[in-house]
Amino acid sequence: MGRKWHNIKDKKASKDLNSSRIYAKFGREIYVAAKQGEPDPDSNQSLKFVIERAKTYNVPKHIIDRALEKAKGNSDESYDELRYEGFGPNGSMVIVDALTNNVNRTASEVRSAFTKNGGNLGVTGSVAYMFDATSVIGLEGKTEDEVLEILMEADVDVRDVIQDENAVIVYAEPDQFHAVQSALKEAGITEFTVAELTMLAQNELTLPETDEAKFEKLIDALEDLEDVRQVYHNVELSE
């Protein structure tokens, strides 16, 4: 989603928040992360990441607490983490990450979303090689130079620090996510507009207007699926 990450994230968050589906999705992610380790974010880095990400989507505390309590109980729900790769209109590329307790259902729903919206599923590896796993952390109230200075003083390596409208966005290697966030928190920054481990396209594609409309319908259809956690793509969408 490239340099327009901030705007696209805001549009997606707004859509999801209006439907309340984001709460259910994060509840599931938090439960799974807690079950895979300790149900304590201080000792479970995966859980800590999911909770930090949930906060950027304004997930209420009681939703987070409920998922943690469920993980501490005797629930034996089991989920699989899946990744699908496919193509949208005009050669656009899409990656879909899902978390499901019914693999057949999820595969059928993802395939149907592609087929009904001018796309098709590809094989494993057909798309992912054109994307880079990346930590993306956004914040407001600081300048690009101030953030860069904080990170340099903390000896944290990053790929890039850019100004994106009113926010500063930090791009780093996936294993630097917690180091970046910790350095910023130590500098007094407590709220983040974005806190994601994502897949960023190496090259972005601009679609003709008609194809872009079809593509946005495809992305909406995928994001609306209950089992889908994240959708990544290589299209430069119009604002």
N, C-alpha and C positions, 0 to 999 in steps of 0.2 A: 504493500500500500504506500510505500515510498514516503516522500516528503509531505504528502497530504494526510499523513496518519492522524494528526490532531483533529482535523475537520471531519474526516470519515468516522473516526471513533466517536465523536460527539453525535453525529447523525445516527449511528448504530445504537449508541447508548440510549438516545432519546426514544427511538423506535421500540427497543426492548423494554425500557422502563414503562412505556405506555401500556404494554401488553402484560407486564409483570413476569414474563417468561424468564427474564434474566435472573430473578430470584431463585426460581426452581433449578435453573442450570447451575448457578453457583452453589446452591445447597448440595447438589449432587457432587460437584467437584470437591467441595470442602469435605464432605463425608468420605469420598474415596481417598483423598490425600491423607486424612486422619487415620483411616483404617490401614493404610499402607505403612504407617509409622506410628509414632506417638501422637495422641490427640492434643498435642501441645505445640503451638507454633514456635515457641522458644527453642524446642529441641527437634523440630521437624521442619526443615527448610522448604520442602515442597508445600506443606500446609501453610507456612508463613507466606510464601509467594502467592498462593491462591487467595488468601485472606487480604493481602495487600492489593491485589488486583480487584477483588470484590469491592473494596472501599472506593476505588476510582469510579465504580459504576453505582455508587451510593446504595449498595446492598445494606439493608437495615441490620443492626447488631443482633436482633432477635433471630433473624434468619441464620446468621453465622453460628450463634450459640446453639440453636436447635440442631444444626447439622453436626456440631461437635458432640453434643449430648447423645445424638443417635449413634455416632461412631463409638462412644464410650460404652454403649449398651450391648445387647446380645444380637443385634441385627446381623444377619448373614447374607445380606444383599451383595451380589458380585457384579462387577462391571468390567468390560473390556475397553481398552483404548484403541481406537482405530483411526487410520488415515486413508482418505480417498484422494485420488488425483484425477483431474479431468480437464476438459476443454469447453469453453463457451463459444459464443459467436465470433467469427472472424479470427480464429486461432488464439483467443484469449485463454489464459491458464488459471486454474483454480485448484486450491488445496483445501480439503475439508477434514478437520479433526473432530472426532466424535467420541462420546463416552456412553456406552450402552450396556443394558442387561439382556439384549436380544439382538444378536449380530445379524440374523436374517432380516428382521424388521428394518434395521437401520440401513443395511445394504440396499434393500428394495426401495426405501424412501429416498435415499440419496440418488440412486439411479433414476428414479422417476422424476425427481426435481431437475436433473440434468436433461433428460429426454424431452420433458414437457416445455423446456425453456431454451431450446436451440443448442443444447450442449450434448456431450457424451463423456462417459467415464473412460479413463485411460488405465493402463497397467501401472503397477508400482514402479516408481522411478521415472515415469514419462514426463513429469512436470517438476518434481521437487528439486532436480539438479539446477533449475533456473532461479532458485530462491536461496537466500541465506538466513539461517537461524540467527535472530538478533534480539538483544535486550533493548527495549524502548521505554524510557522514563521521561515523563514530561512534568514541568512545574511552572508556576507563575510567581511573579514578585522578584525575580532576579534577572539580570542581563546575561547574555551569552558569555561575556568575558568573566563575570562573577562566578558563574557555574564552572567554567573551565578552570579558573583559579582554585576553586574548592577541590576539584577532582585532582588537579596537579599536586596540590599540597598534601592530599591524602594518598598520593602515588597510585591512583587508579587509572588503568589504561582504558581508553574509549576509542571508538571508531570516529565519532564526529559529535560535535555540539552545535546546534543551529537554532536560530530564532525563527519561530513559526507563529506569526501574528503576535498575540500577547503571551505566548508560552515559549519556554526554552525546552527543546527536545534533545535528549542524550541517547546516542546509539552506541551500543557496546556489544562485546562478545556475550553469548548466553551465560557463561560461567562468571561473568562480572556483574550480573544483575544485583546481587546482594551487596557487593562491594560499593557499587555506585550509589545505591539507595542509602546504605549506612553512612557513607561520606556526606551525603546531602543532609541526612537527618542530624548528624553531628554538627552541621553548620546551622541548625535551627529550622530546617525545612521539614514540615510535618505533613503537608498535604501534596498529593501528586495528581495531575490531570490524567496521566497515563502511566501504567506500570504493567508492562506486558513482556512476555517472551513470545516473539512472533516470527513469521517468515516473511521477509521482505524480498520483493522481486529484484533481480539484478538489472533488468531493463523493463521499463514501463511501456505499455501500449496505449495509444489513443485510438478510440473506436469512432466510426461515423455515428452520427446522432441516432439513427435507427437501430444500429447494433448496440449502442450504449444502453438504450432503453430496454432492449431484450436482455442485455447482460445484467442490468440492475434487477430485473425481475428474477433472473436465475439466482443471484446472490440473496435476494430477499427470501426466495423459496427455500434455499438451503439454510439460512439463518433461522427461519421459522420452525425448522424441524426440532423436535424436543431433544433428540439425542446429540445434536450438533453443538460443539463447544466453540469452535472458531472456524472462520472461513477466510482464507488468504487468496489474493489474486494479483495479477500484474497489470491491471487496467488503471489508467489515469482518468478518474471520473471527473466530470464537470461539476462545478459548485452550484 
